[in-house]
Amino acid sequence: MKSSQKELNWVINDDYSEKRKNRKAKMRQRDRIVLDIGSLPIEKIPIPTKSRDELPAVMRSLQYIYGNAELRESIFDILEKGIKLETIGCPGMSLWEILVIGVTRLTLGTNYDRLEHIVNFDELVRAMLGIEKFGAVKKEYSVQALRDNVHLLKVRKCSKR
């Protein structure tokens, strides 16, 4: 193993042990996007402007939200009121992932099986989720993970009353 890989493993293991010690830490994070080598920042993702499909326009809106920290934080505040932030268990999807995937599902009016295909194979959606295009380990979402997390995003829960 190369020394940089050993250091990375040590940092990851140390971070994991710290989280295990502090069980009261929030397990669902607002924004857990760490760009990998070769990934574009979300603000710089090229989105088609001449497409007649609904998805690119929605992705452009999400890109604007992500780039505007004040707007993004106010949306996360609304989401946190409707989504229980668990204090135990495995980390769930970040609020950003739930927002992107949930908005994609609502925009396309699709079921979870098609949604699984979209989030695992559509380059634009994956880029918006902060997932690199190329890599040794490809992050994938299962249908069950989508059901368990995306159903938390309900239009009535997110109304700002």
C-alpha positions as CSV (number, residue, x, y, z in Angstrom):
1,M,0.0,0.0,0.0
2,K,1.3,3.5,-0.9
3,S,2.0,5.9,2.0
4,S,-0.7,8.3,0.8
5,Q,-3.2,5.4,0.8
6,K,-2.1,4.4,4.3
7,E,-2.6,8.0,5.5
8,L,-6.0,8.2,3.9
9,N,-7.1,5.0,5.5
10,W,-5.8,6.2,8.9
11,V,-7.7,9.5,8.5
12,I,-10.9,7.6,7.5
13,N,-10.6,5.1,10.3
14,D,-9.8,7.9,12.9
15,D,-12.8,9.9,11.6
16,Y,-15.1,6.8,11.9
17,S,-13.9,6.1,15.5
18,E,-14.6,9.7,16.5
19,K,-18.2,9.4,15.1
20,R,-18.7,6.2,17.0
21,K,-17.6,7.9,20.2
22,N,-20.0,10.8,19.7
23,R,-23.4,9.0,19.2
24,K,-25.4,12.2,19.7
25,A,-24.0,13.7,16.5
26,K,-26.5,14.2,13.7
27,M,-26.4,11.2,11.3
28,R,-28.1,13.0,8.4
29,Q,-26.0,15.9,7.2
30,R,-27.2,18.9,5.2
31,D,-24.5,18.8,2.6
32,R,-22.0,16.0,2.4
33,I,-20.5,16.6,-1.0
34,V,-16.8,16.1,-1.3
35,L,-15.7,16.3,-4.8
36,D,-13.4,13.6,-6.1
37,I,-10.5,14.1,-8.5
38,G,-12.0,14.7,-11.9
39,S,-15.3,16.0,-10.7
40,L,-16.6,19.4,-11.5
41,P,-17.9,21.7,-8.8
42,I,-21.7,21.7,-9.0
43,E,-21.8,25.4,-9.9
44,K,-19.7,24.6,-13.1
45,I,-21.6,21.5,-14.4
46,P,-22.6,22.1,-18.0
47,I,-26.4,21.8,-18.4
48,P,-28.0,21.8,-21.8
49,T,-30.0,25.0,-22.4
50,K,-31.8,24.0,-25.6
51,S,-33.3,20.8,-24.4
52,R,-37.1,20.6,-24.3
53,D,-37.0,18.0,-21.5
54,E,-38.0,19.0,-18.0
55,L,-34.9,17.6,-16.2
56,P,-32.2,20.0,-17.5
57,A,-34.3,23.1,-16.4
58,V,-34.8,21.6,-13.0
59,M,-31.1,20.7,-12.7
60,R,-30.3,24.3,-13.6
61,S,-32.6,25.5,-10.8
62,L,-30.9,23.1,-8.3
63,Q,-27.5,24.4,-9.5
64,Y,-28.6,27.9,-8.7
65,I,-29.8,26.8,-5.3
66,Y,-26.5,25.1,-4.6
67,G,-24.5,28.1,-5.7
68,N,-26.5,30.5,-3.5
69,A,-25.4,29.7,0.1
70,E,-28.2,31.8,1.8
71,L,-30.9,30.3,-0.3
72,R,-29.5,26.7,0.1
73,E,-29.4,27.1,3.9
74,S,-33.0,28.4,4.1
75,I,-34.1,25.4,2.0
76,F,-32.2,23.1,4.3
77,D,-33.9,24.7,7.3
78,I,-37.3,23.9,5.8
79,L,-36.2,20.4,5.0
80,E,-34.9,19.8,8.5
81,K,-38.3,20.7,9.9
82,G,-40.0,18.0,7.8
83,I,-37.3,15.3,7.9
84,K,-36.3,13.7,11.2
85,L,-32.5,14.0,11.7
86,E,-31.7,10.7,13.3
87,T,-29.2,10.6,16.1
88,I,-28.4,6.9,15.9
89,G,-27.8,4.4,13.1
90,C,-26.1,4.6,9.8
91,P,-25.7,7.9,8.1
92,G,-28.6,8.4,5.6
93,M,-28.5,10.4,2.5
94,S,-27.5,14.1,2.9
95,L,-30.3,16.6,2.6
96,W,-28.8,17.7,-0.7
97,E,-29.1,14.1,-2.1
98,I,-32.7,13.9,-0.8
99,L,-33.5,17.2,-2.4
100,V,-31.9,16.4,-5.8
101,I,-33.3,12.9,-6.0
102,G,-36.8,13.9,-4.7
103,V,-37.1,16.8,-7.1
104,T,-36.0,14.6,-9.9
105,R,-38.7,12.0,-9.0
106,L,-41.4,14.7,-8.7
107,T,-40.4,16.4,-11.9
108,L,-40.5,13.2,-14.0
109,G,-43.5,11.7,-12.1
110,T,-41.6,8.4,-12.0
111,N,-41.6,5.3,-9.8
112,Y,-38.7,4.2,-7.7
113,D,-37.5,1.6,-10.2
114,R,-37.0,4.2,-13.0
115,L,-35.6,6.6,-10.4
116,E,-33.0,4.0,-9.5
117,H,-31.9,3.9,-13.1
118,I,-31.8,7.6,-13.5
119,V,-29.7,8.3,-10.3
120,N,-27.3,5.5,-11.1
121,F,-26.8,6.1,-14.9
122,D,-27.8,9.7,-15.8
123,E,-24.6,11.7,-15.9
124,L,-26.3,15.1,-15.3
125,V,-28.1,13.8,-12.2
126,R,-25.0,12.1,-10.9
127,A,-22.9,15.2,-11.4
128,M,-25.6,17.2,-9.5
129,L,-25.3,14.7,-6.7
130,G,-21.5,15.3,-6.6
131,I,-20.6,11.9,-7.9
132,E,-17.6,11.6,-10.1
133,K,-18.0,10.3,-13.7
134,F,-15.0,7.9,-13.5
135,G,-13.7,6.0,-10.6
136,A,-12.7,2.7,-9.1
137,V,-15.6,2.6,-6.8
138,K,-18.9,3.7,-8.3
139,K,-21.5,4.9,-5.8
140,E,-24.9,3.4,-6.5
141,Y,-28.3,3.9,-4.9
142,S,-30.6,0.9,-4.4
143,V,-34.3,1.0,-4.8
144,Q,-34.7,0.4,-1.1
145,A,-32.3,3.3,-0.2
146,L,-34.3,5.6,-2.5
147,R,-37.6,4.5,-0.9
148,D,-36.3,4.9,2.6
149,N,-34.9,8.4,2.0
150,V,-36.7,10.1,-0.8
151,H,-40.2,9.5,0.6
152,L,-39.2,11.8,3.4
153,L,-39.4,14.7,1.0
154,K,-43.1,15.5,0.7
155,V,-44.5,18.7,-0.8
156,R,-46.8,19.3,2.2
157,K,-44.0,18.8,4.7
158,C,-41.8,21.4,3.0
159,S,-44.4,24.2,2.8
160,K,-43.1,27.2,4.7
161,R,-46.1,28.1,6.9
